[in-house]
Amino acid sequence: MESTFDQLGTDESAPDATGHGLDGRLRKLAEYGIDALEDDPELRAIADFAARLCETPSASVTIVERERQRFLARHGLDSRETPRSVSFCAHAMQGDELFIVPDATKDPRFADNALVTGEEHVRFYAGAPMVTEDGTELGALCVIDTEPRPDGLTTLQAEGLTILARSALRRFVNEREALRSRKQAKERARMLELVLDSVPGIAWSADRDLNFDFYNARWNEVTGTEPPRNVEEWSAHIHPDEFGESLAQFVDATSKKRVFSHEWRLRLADGSYRWALSRAVPIELPDGDWRWFGTIIDIDDVHRLSESRDLLARELSHRIKNIFAVVASLITLSARRDPQLRYFAAEMTDKIAALGRAHEFVAPTGMNDVRTLHGLLEQIFAPYSDGDGPRVSVSGENPAIHARAATPLALVFHELATNSAKYGVLSREEDGVAVSVSLPDPTTLRIQWHEPGVEQEGKASEGFGSRLLRMSVEGQLQGKIDREWTDDGLVVTLDLSLPVLAG
């Protein structure tokens, strides 16, 4: 009699149900992570229940390979595998329905089978095929008895065995999809690492406890050293003049889980330093954990160019201040020759001084790093302070002011302060001016100048100073100005464009 292996026609050249041949089936079989599913708890539960349902001493989830069949989950079986040549499941997996052998001794296909004639004493076999949607034959869920069963399985048992086989098949499919996902994730990680190795900057990542566990290849190329694994080890790579400040900012950023950005000098492989921009971003992972991802970008050329430009800008600023002084001196000298010009000369000299203070506020001298409205007003009102402190108080909002807006603002408030010093509160020893700043809407900045106790004398007429105020406010600052004399004194309200002020 021919062997069962020969009867099945499963030589390597024969096509399987998918039309790809035995090698094709085995390659597909490998996609299901068979080794990882040996003694899988879910499959073992299916085998145990199948045996109880069908009232058989043995059951197994069987995978049929090239030379053997493997019992990945078994109930009542001692062996983990047998040769494929004696496999009942190799027959079962090739059909669409339950494969039932009521009495193997009377079936010519199995009467001489070693599992029938040997100590296994197989008599009854029932197997539900496990075949994937694409036609890949994996094996079968089978139940085995050492006694013949002429009546086979009951309807309930047959239906139950089929359903359990589908459950086992789903477990294999789920494992295949998990393997594919892990493989894809691994491939994406590999591709990402290749991409990061190709970028010109240094890239790194760290866990929530700031253990630095990844650096791209650029680190070794630039520094020639082992990368730091914790925050303290960075001190060997950052210039001592910047390390302390950078560490403080980084610790503060990580404690608040916000973006970190700082410029410092990185030590290179030859011992020299180059300026770099260091950035780090916190990322929340799906499991609620946190990681940090950072970059270090070489900005040395840009930084040195910026320093050169700052030097040039400071020199130009110094020369502009000298021009202000020269113009003021020329006006003063001219007024000495013609007494009729002295009043005009004093007016112009004061305005030039105000422009000089505004220029000092926005000049690149390093003295005014934060350019805010309060800072500008303090500069303008500084000459009106007395021994007890400033006589013009500023309160309220303090928005950033662009350099282009500083000059017209300086002229406006210089004019208001000058008028007050001549005719208003600042001409007296008591009282002072209150300046309040508010945001009536997102695009408008309102500044109110309040001089208590000031009364209107006669009908107001628009002189040079008033025209200067109106032109500066309406033209350059895209706002409007309003004067009002109340029972409590003079109130000047300026509604200015906040986007214009911010540049």
LINJOMO-V804853 format. One record per pair of residues at least 6 apart in sequence whose ideal C-beta (glycine too) atoms are under 7 Angstrom apart, sorted by sequence separation. I is the first residue (numbers start at 1). J is the second residue. If there is no record, write none. Layout:
<<I,J> <I,J>>
This chain:
<<15,21> <16,22> <18,24> <37,43> <63,69> <71,77> <84,90> <101,107> <104,110> <105,111> <110,116> <116,122> <131,137> <132,138> <206,212> <207,213> <228,234> <253,259> <267,273> <268,274> <284,290> <285,291> <335,341> <385,391> <420,426> <421,427> <425,431> <439,445> <440,446> <473,479> <474,480> <14,21> <18,25> <51,58> <62,69> <63,70> <92,99> <104,111> <115,122> <131,138> <196,203> <206,213> <253,260> <266,273> <283,290> <334,341> <335,342> <361,368> <368,375> <384,391> <425,432> <426,433> <473,480> <483,490> <484,491> <13,21> <14,22> <16,24> <51,59> <62,70> <91,99> <130,138> <153,161> <204,212> <205,213> <219,227> <235,243> <238,246> <265,273> <266,274> <282,290> <283,291> <384,392> <401,409> <425,433> <437,445> <438,446> <473,481> <12,21> <16,25> <50,59> <62,71> <63,72> <71,80> <101,110> <104,113> <130,139> <205,214> <228,237> <265,274> <362,371> <381,390> <417,426> <483,492> <12,22> <70,80> <71,81> <130,140> <204,214> <250,260> <265,275> <266,276> <282,292> <283,293> <335,345> <361,371> <437,447> <12,23> <60,71> <61,72> <70,81> <105,116> <129,140> <130,141> <204,215> <249,260> <334,345> <381,392> <470,481> <481,492> <482,493> <10,22> <47,59> <61,73> <69,81> <104,116> <128,140> <215,227> <263,275> <264,276> <280,292> <281,293> <435,447> <436,448> <469,481> <47,60> <60,73> <68,81> <69,82> <88,101> <127,140> <128,141> <202,215> <203,216> <249,262> <332,345> <420,433> <481,494> <47,61> <60,74> <68,82> <127,141> <202,216> <223,237> <263,277> <264,278> <280,294> <331,345> <361,375> <435,449> <46,61> <60,75> <68,83> <69,84> <127,142> <212,227> <279,294> <361,376> <479,494> <480,495> <59,75> <67,83> <68,84> <126,142> <202,218> <212,228> <231,247> <246,262> <262,278> <278,294> <279,295> <433,449> <434,450> <479,495> <58,75> <59,76> <60,77> <67,84> <125,142> <126,143> <201,218> <202,219> <212,229> <331,348> <332,349> <377,394> <433,450> <479,496> <43,61> <58,76> <69,87> <104,122> <105,123> <143,161> <211,229> <212,230> <246,264> <261,279> <278,296> <331,349> <358,376> <361,379> <433,451> <479,497> <57,76> <58,77> <65,84> <104,123> <125,144> <197,216> <199,218> <211,230> <260,279> <360,379> <477,496> <478,497> <64,84> <69,89> <103,123> <124,144> <141,161> <196,216> <197,217> <202,222> <210,230> <260,280> <276,296> <277,297> <374,394> <477,497> <69,90> <104,125> <124,145> <210,231> <276,297> <328,349> <431,452> <473,494> <102,124> <122,144> <123,145> <242,264> <259,281> <276,298> <277,299> <357,379> <431,453> <478,500> <64,87> <101,124> <123,146> <124,147> <141,164> <242,265> <276,299> <357,380> <477,500> <51,75> <101,125> <122,146> <123,147> <124,148> <141,165> <274,298> <275,299> <328,352> <374,398> <51,76> <64,89> <121,146> <123,148> <124,149> <239,264> <257,282> <275,300> <327,352> <373,398> <376,401> <392,417> <47,73> <64,90> <100,126> <126,152> <238,264> <239,265> <274,300> <354,380> <372,398> <373,399> <425,451> <46,73> <47,74> <48,75> <62,89> <86,113> <126,153> <141,168> <253,280> <372,399> <424,451> <425,452> <47,75> <86,114> <98,126> <99,127> <238,266> <275,303> <324,352> <372,400> <373,401> <425,453> <34,63> <43,72> <44,73> <64,93> <86,115> <237,266> <371,400> <372,401> <425,454> <456,485> <43,73> <98,128> <237,267> <266,296> <371,401> <376,406> <380,410> <424,454> <455,485> <324,355> <420,451> <40,72> <324,356> <40,73> <82,115> <128,161> <257,290> <376,409> <380,413> <384,417> <416,449> <38,72> <39,73> <95,129> <128,162> <138,172> <239,273> <376,410> <380,414> <37,72> <92,127> <126,161> <130,165> <321,356> <391,426> <454,489> <29,65> <93,129> <129,165> <263,299> <377,413> <381,417> <452,488> <453,489> <454,490> <88,125> <92,129> <93,130> <128,165> <132,169> <380,417> <384,421> <452,489> <34,72> <89,127> <93,131> <130,168> <254,292> <321,359> <451,489> <26,65> <88,127> <130,169> <320,359> <393,432> <398,437> <450,489> <451,490> <26,66> <392,432> <396,436> <397,437> <132,173> <362,403> <391,432> <392,433> <393,434> <394,435> <395,436> <396,437> <397,438> <450,491> <384,426> <391,433> <393,435> <396,438> <397,439> <94,137> <392,435> <448,491> <449,492> <22,66> <93,137> <210,254> <223,267> <362,406> <93,138> <103,148> <223,268> <224,269> <361,406> <448,493> <93,139> <102,148> <222,268> <223,269> <317,363> <399,445> <419,465> <93,140> <102,149> <103,150> <222,269> <317,364> <446,493> <447,494> <92,140> <102,150> <317,365> <358,406> <358,407> <446,495> <447,496> <89,139> <92,142> <102,152> <314,364> <415,465> <89,140> <313,364> <314,365> <444,495> <445,496> <100,152> <355,407> <358,410> <89,142> <100,153> <357,410> <415,468> <445,498> <88,142> <310,364> <415,469> <443,497> <444,498> <355,410> <443,498> <354,410> <443,499> <445,501> <354,411> <411,468> <412,469> <377,435> <98,158> <351,411> <354,414> <412,472> <411,472> <412,473> <98,161> <351,414> <98,162> <350,414> <373,437> <408,472> <424,490> <350,418> <408,476> <408,477> <69,139> <54,126> <405,477> <63,138> <64,139> <63,139> <416,492> <62,139> <62,140> <5,84> <5,85> <61,141> <62,142> <4,85> <208,289> <3,85> <4,86> <8,90> <60,142> <208,290> <4,87> <8,91> <59,142> <208,291> <59,143> <207,291> <59,144> <206,291> <58,144> <205,291> <206,292> <56,143> <205,292> <56,144> <57,145> <205,293> <54,143> <56,145> <57,146> <204,294> <50,141> <51,143> <203,295> <50,143> <202,295> <201,295> <202,296> <46,141> <201,296> <405,500> <201,297> <405,501> <201,298> <405,503> <54,153> <399,498> <402,501> <404,503> <401,501> <402,502> <402,503> <7,109> <399,501> <400,502> <54,157> <399,502> <53,157> <4,109> <32,138> <53,160> <54,161> <61,168> <28,136> <53,161> <4,113> <29,138> <1,112> <25,136> <50,161> <25,137> <17,131> <50,164> <49,164> <18,134> <18,135> <17,135> <18,136> <46,164> <17,137> <16,137> <46,167> <46,168> <43,168> <43,171> <42,171> <40,171> <37,175> <36,175> <32,172> <33,175> <32,175> <33,176> <32,176> <31,176> <33,179> <31,179>>
